[in-house]
Amino acid sequence: MYEKFLNYFTDYIFVKDEPQKADVIFVPGNGYPQMAAHAAELWKEGFAPYVLPSGRYSTVLGHFAGVQDLAEQYGGNYETEWEFLRTVLQKNGVPEKAVLREDKATYTYENALRSREVTDAAGIEVKKAILCCRNLHARRCILYYQLVYPETEFFVCPSDIEFTRENWHTKGEWIDQVLGEMERCGGQFHKILRELPADSEF
């Protein structure tokens, strides 16, 4: 029974798809370079013509938290998450013309909302999209982006940071992070649902 419950949590949080041809690759704001580096590889393999990193900084801190990993490769003074992610993309071979800009969002749902503003303004019809996020945030990201892009088919292509879907339950602090993410998904999405019009469809 214990293993069965672990599988429920694992399958809910750790969403993962195989990449497919898409119109854009989304990278929600963060301070880790792995997701943008993965997006760059997918772009170079021809999966999408554009990459859209999104993010200003966390509302909790009020400033960019800094590079969280591989600072020896990507360290620098960045004003926004977008600026940092753009640098990672460019260092991994994505030209400036292929990188769209969204540097206002301060939380995950706003990443999705403001990314929609950017793609609409650019006239990009997003029928299919790849979402490059941290493995821990895969479910929350797809919930938000799918809500904002209801007609879009998404392929979640996450990067592992610290732990994986196979070993997250083997260390106390990892368990706290994953189960804490379960709570955030419920709490944040609860608020969104309460604010939606009664006749909304998604």
C-alpha positions as CSV (number, residue, x, y, z in Angstrom):
1,M,0.0,0.0,0.0
2,Y,2.9,2.4,0.8
3,E,4.3,1.9,-2.6
4,K,1.0,2.5,-4.2
5,F,0.6,5.9,-2.5
6,L,4.2,6.8,-3.5
7,N,3.3,6.0,-7.1
8,Y,0.2,8.3,-6.9
9,F,2.4,11.2,-5.7
10,T,5.2,10.5,-8.2
11,D,2.9,10.3,-11.2
12,Y,1.1,13.5,-10.2
13,I,4.2,15.7,-9.7
14,F,6.7,14.3,-12.1
15,V,5.0,14.8,-15.5
16,K,7.2,14.0,-18.4
17,D,6.6,13.6,-22.2
18,E,8.7,12.9,-25.2
19,P,9.3,16.2,-27.2
20,Q,7.5,16.7,-30.4
21,K,7.6,19.4,-33.1
22,A,6.1,22.5,-31.6
23,D,5.6,26.3,-32.3
24,V,7.5,27.5,-29.2
25,I,9.5,26.2,-26.2
26,F,8.5,27.8,-22.9
27,V,10.9,28.2,-20.0
28,P,9.3,29.5,-16.8
29,G,11.5,31.8,-14.7
30,N,14.0,30.3,-12.3
31,G,17.7,30.6,-11.3
32,Y,18.8,27.2,-12.5
33,P,20.4,26.9,-15.9
34,Q,19.5,23.3,-16.7
35,M,16.0,24.0,-18.1
36,A,17.2,26.7,-20.5
37,A,20.1,24.5,-21.5
38,H,17.7,21.7,-22.3
39,A,15.5,24.1,-24.2
40,A,18.6,25.1,-26.2
41,E,19.3,21.5,-27.1
42,L,15.7,21.0,-28.2
43,W,15.8,24.2,-30.3
44,K,19.1,23.1,-32.0
45,E,17.4,19.7,-32.8
46,G,14.7,21.6,-34.6
47,F,11.8,21.0,-32.3
48,A,10.6,24.7,-32.3
49,P,11.6,28.0,-34.0
50,Y,11.3,30.1,-30.8
51,V,12.2,29.8,-27.1
52,L,10.3,32.0,-24.7
53,P,11.9,32.3,-21.2
54,S,9.7,34.2,-18.8
55,G,10.4,35.9,-15.5
56,R,11.3,39.0,-13.6
57,Y,12.0,37.7,-10.1
58,S,10.2,36.1,-7.2
59,T,7.6,38.2,-5.4
60,V,8.9,36.9,-2.1
61,L,12.4,38.2,-2.5
62,G,11.7,41.3,-4.7
63,H,14.9,40.7,-6.7
64,F,16.6,38.1,-8.8
65,A,17.8,35.3,-6.4
66,G,21.0,34.7,-8.3
67,V,22.3,31.7,-10.2
68,Q,21.4,28.6,-8.2
69,D,23.7,26.1,-10.0
70,L,26.7,26.0,-12.3
71,A,27.7,29.5,-11.5
72,E,31.1,28.9,-12.9
73,Q,29.6,28.7,-16.3
74,Y,26.7,31.1,-16.1
75,G,27.5,33.5,-13.2
76,G,27.0,37.2,-13.6
77,N,24.9,40.1,-12.5
78,Y,21.4,39.6,-13.8
79,E,18.5,42.0,-13.2
80,T,15.8,39.5,-14.1
81,E,15.3,35.7,-14.6
82,W,14.7,36.4,-18.2
83,E,18.1,38.0,-18.6
84,F,19.8,35.0,-17.0
85,L,17.8,32.5,-19.0
86,R,18.6,34.3,-22.2
87,T,22.3,34.2,-21.4
88,V,22.1,30.4,-20.8
89,L,20.2,30.0,-24.1
90,Q,22.8,32.1,-26.1
91,K,25.8,30.3,-24.5
92,N,24.2,27.1,-25.6
93,G,23.8,28.1,-29.2
94,V,20.4,29.8,-29.5
95,P,20.6,33.1,-31.5
96,E,19.0,36.3,-30.2
97,K,16.4,36.3,-33.0
98,A,15.0,33.0,-31.7
99,V,14.6,34.2,-28.1
100,L,11.3,35.9,-27.2
101,R,11.1,38.3,-24.2
102,E,9.0,38.2,-21.1
103,D,10.6,39.9,-18.1
104,K,7.6,41.1,-16.0
105,A,6.2,37.9,-14.4
106,T,6.9,37.3,-10.8
107,Y,5.2,33.9,-10.1
108,T,4.4,30.8,-12.1
109,Y,0.8,31.5,-13.1
110,E,1.9,35.0,-14.3
111,N,4.7,33.3,-16.3
112,A,1.9,31.7,-18.3
113,L,-0.3,34.7,-18.5
114,R,2.4,37.1,-19.7
115,S,3.8,34.5,-22.1
116,R,0.4,34.4,-23.7
117,E,0.6,38.2,-24.1
118,V,3.9,37.8,-25.8
119,T,2.9,35.1,-28.3
120,D,-0.4,36.9,-29.1
121,A,1.5,40.2,-29.7
122,A,4.0,38.4,-32.0
123,G,1.2,36.7,-33.9
124,I,2.4,33.2,-33.0
125,E,-0.4,30.7,-33.0
126,V,0.6,28.1,-30.4
127,K,-1.0,24.9,-31.5
128,K,1.8,22.8,-29.9
129,A,4.3,23.8,-27.2
130,I,7.2,22.3,-25.2
131,L,7.5,23.2,-21.6
132,C,11.0,23.1,-20.1
133,C,10.7,23.3,-16.3
134,R,12.2,21.8,-13.2
135,N,11.0,18.2,-12.6
136,L,9.5,19.3,-9.2
137,H,7.4,22.0,-10.8
138,A,6.2,20.0,-13.8
139,R,2.6,19.5,-12.6
140,R,2.1,23.1,-11.4
141,C,3.6,24.5,-14.7
142,I,1.4,22.4,-17.0
143,L,-1.7,23.3,-14.9
144,Y,-1.1,27.0,-15.4
145,Y,0.1,27.0,-19.0
146,Q,-2.7,24.7,-20.1
147,L,-5.2,26.9,-18.4
148,V,-3.8,30.0,-20.2
149,Y,-3.4,28.1,-23.6
150,P,-6.5,25.8,-23.5
151,E,-6.3,24.9,-27.2
152,T,-2.6,24.0,-27.1
153,E,-1.1,20.6,-26.9
154,F,1.8,20.6,-24.4
155,F,4.8,18.3,-24.1
156,V,6.5,18.6,-20.7
157,C,10.2,18.1,-20.9
158,P,11.6,18.7,-17.4
159,S,15.1,18.7,-16.0
160,D,16.1,16.8,-12.9
161,I,17.5,19.0,-10.1
162,E,18.7,17.4,-6.8
163,F,16.4,14.3,-7.1
164,T,14.4,12.3,-9.6
165,R,11.0,10.6,-9.8
166,E,12.8,7.4,-8.7
167,N,14.5,8.6,-5.6
168,W,12.6,11.6,-4.2
169,H,11.2,9.6,-1.3
170,T,14.6,8.4,0.0
171,K,15.6,11.7,1.7
172,G,13.7,13.7,4.2
173,E,14.3,17.1,2.7
174,W,13.3,15.8,-0.8
175,I,10.1,14.4,0.6
176,D,9.3,17.8,2.1
177,Q,9.9,19.5,-1.2
178,V,7.7,17.1,-3.2
179,L,4.8,16.9,-0.8
180,G,5.1,20.7,-0.3
181,E,4.7,21.0,-4.0
182,M,1.5,18.9,-3.8
183,E,0.2,21.4,-1.2
184,R,1.1,24.4,-3.4
185,C,-0.6,22.9,-6.4
186,G,-3.8,22.5,-4.4
187,G,-3.6,25.9,-2.7
188,Q,-2.7,28.0,-5.7
189,F,-5.1,26.3,-8.1
190,H,-7.8,26.5,-5.5
191,K,-7.5,30.3,-5.6
192,I,-7.5,30.4,-9.4
193,L,-10.6,28.2,-9.6
194,R,-12.5,30.4,-7.1
195,E,-11.7,33.5,-9.2
196,L,-12.8,32.0,-12.6
197,P,-16.2,32.8,-14.0
198,A,-18.7,30.0,-13.3
199,D,-19.1,29.1,-17.0
200,S,-15.3,28.9,-17.7
201,E,-14.1,25.9,-19.6
202,F,-10.6,24.5,-19.6
